[in-house]
Amino acid sequence: MATIPMTNSQSTAGSGPQSQPPITNPAFRTFLSRLTSSIRQGFSQRRPWFELIDRAAMARPDNLTDAYSRIRRNFSYFKVNYITLLALVLAFSLLSHPFSLLVLLGLLAAWLFLYLFRPSDQPLVIFGRTFSDRETLGILVVLTVFIVFLTSIGSLLISAILIGVAIVCIHGAFRVPEDLFLDDQDPANSGFLSFLGNAASSAAIAAAPAVASRV
């Protein structure tokens, strides 16, 4: 008895919709696009580095009040430069501990590809067991808490951040801001973390549809 070969369209017709891999997911591409544009816009507000390291503008503050006032004004003016310095200190700390860096990158990849941007119609299957979205979220939260707060990685991150903040505060206290022309039209709440807040909000907006589809 002769058999009739099935065409590609016939063989895939009953297999259901094909899920996109996370790397080609439109939500993930939107996330990367918005995050990149937000970071690029933030770096466009960076001040010239020679203003940051101008030795002629360095002087010891008269008292704690003067130091605090200088720090506030320098934060407003050099906020992107200071964030860059913090990022460099954190990056140097992680690069000097490559295992911690790999663990954090793996944790970030797990959040992105196993939960945030994994297609909702594609269940997570590990060792033959299927995990629901709630189970996946719970496992990722527990894993994140364990890695960040219960291992040496957390102390490494906290130490790097404290060192970076100390460098920024020392520079802000000793940098005389009288020669800095602050934009009076800047909003009053444009604080030290406004640049990070814009990037985070853009990333949250891009990730919101993927998260909402799982609730």
Summary of the structure (lengths in Angstrom):
residues: 215
radius of gyration: 24.3
end to end distance: 52.3
largest distance: 100.1
contacts: 514
relative contact order: 0.17
helix: 68%
strand: 4%
